[in-house]
Amino acid sequence: MTQGTDVLSPERGTVESQEVNRVTAVCTPAVDIVERRDDVLLTVDLPGVDDGALEVNVENGILTIAGQSRLESVQGFEPVYREHVAVAYRRVLRLSDRLNPAGITAHLRQGVLRLAVPKREEIKARRVPISAG
């Protein structure tokens, strides 16, 4: 038996039954990667995800980004029709041996996660001093 709610159908002006969808979609978020002088910057789109619903982990050179958006609801009311779904995001990336995972910094703002992964000191470009004599 399908649970449903009566909804006004604007196309016909009649009432029909529509199932209220509470399914969570699973998505691989888009990632942009930029190499800078001292680090690599990853920009990850995670719309609807707040910092309390986001995890960033590094283990054995594998970076895992996982989060979940939440559906907004009006307290005390049940939706009669919903096209939005909660989305579970997951992205797994292998880090280069040239990077230092211990120094990763993360910043989430308005659904965009920015991760700065520093390069190892020994591979960073540096100026070699020249001695006279």
C-alpha positions in Angstrom: 0.0 0.0 0.0 1.4 3.4 -1.0 1.2 6.2 1.5 0.1 9.4 -0.1 -1.4 12.8 0.4 -4.0 14.6 -1.5 -2.5 17.4 -3.5 -4.0 20.1 -5.7 -2.9 19.5 -9.3 -2.5 23.0 -10.9 -2.7 21.7 -14.4 -6.2 20.3 -14.0 -7.4 22.0 -10.9 -8.3 18.6 -9.3 -7.1 16.7 -6.3 -5.0 13.6 -6.8 -2.8 11.4 -4.7 1.0 11.9 -4.8 3.5 9.9 -2.8 5.8 12.1 -0.6 9.3 11.0 -1.5 11.8 10.7 1.4 14.4 8.8 -0.5 18.1 9.9 -0.2 20.0 10.2 -3.4 23.7 9.2 -3.5 25.9 11.5 -5.6 29.6 11.9 -6.4 30.3 15.6 -5.9 32.2 17.7 -8.5 35.8 18.5 -7.7 38.2 21.0 -9.1 41.9 20.6 -8.4 44.4 23.4 -8.7 48.2 23.0 -8.1 49.7 26.1 -6.4 53.3 26.8 -5.4 53.1 25.3 -1.9 49.9 23.2 -2.0 47.1 21.7 -4.0 43.7 23.2 -3.6 40.6 21.1 -4.0 37.2 22.7 -4.4 34.2 20.4 -3.8 30.5 21.3 -4.5 28.4 20.0 -1.6 25.1 22.0 -1.8 22.9 21.8 1.3 25.6 20.3 3.5 26.6 22.0 6.7 29.8 21.4 8.7 28.0 19.1 11.2 27.0 16.7 8.4 30.5 16.6 6.7 33.4 14.3 7.3 36.9 14.6 5.7 39.2 11.7 6.5 42.7 10.7 5.3 44.0 7.1 5.8 46.9 5.5 4.0 47.0 8.2 1.4 43.3 8.0 0.6 41.2 11.2 1.1 37.5 10.5 1.7 34.9 13.3 1.7 31.4 12.3 2.8 28.4 14.5 3.7 24.7 14.7 3.6 22.3 17.5 2.9 19.2 17.9 4.9 15.7 18.6 3.9 14.2 21.8 5.2 10.8 21.3 6.9 8.3 23.7 8.5 7.9 22.7 12.1 4.5 21.2 12.9 3.6 20.6 9.2 4.1 17.7 6.9 4.9 18.3 3.2 2.1 17.3 0.8 4.4 17.1 -2.2 8.2 17.1 -2.3 10.6 17.0 -5.3 13.7 17.7 -3.2 15.5 14.8 -1.7 18.3 14.6 0.9 21.6 13.9 -0.9 24.4 11.8 0.4 27.7 12.8 -1.1 30.9 10.7 -1.2 34.2 11.2 -3.0 37.4 9.2 -2.6 40.7 10.5 -4.0 44.2 9.0 -3.8 46.8 11.6 -2.6 50.1 11.9 -4.3 53.2 10.9 -2.3 54.4 14.5 -3.0 51.7 15.8 -0.6 51.6 16.1 3.2 48.2 14.8 4.4 49.0 15.8 8.0 48.8 19.5 7.0 45.4 19.5 5.3 43.1 22.4 6.1 39.4 22.5 5.3 36.9 25.3 5.0 33.2 25.0 4.2 31.2 28.0 3.1 27.7 28.0 1.5 28.0 24.4 0.3 31.5 24.7 -1.2 34.3 22.8 0.6 37.9 24.0 0.0 40.7 21.7 1.0 44.3 22.9 0.9 46.8 20.0 0.8 50.3 21.1 1.4 53.2 19.8 -0.6 56.0 18.0 1.3 58.8 20.4 2.1 61.4 18.4 0.2 59.5 18.8 -3.1 58.6 22.5 -2.8 60.4 24.8 -5.2 63.1 26.7 -3.3 66.0 29.1 -4.1 69.4 27.6 -3.8 71.9 30.0 -2.1 75.2 30.6 -4.0 78.3 31.1 -2.0 81.2 33.2 -3.4 84.8 32.0 -3.4 
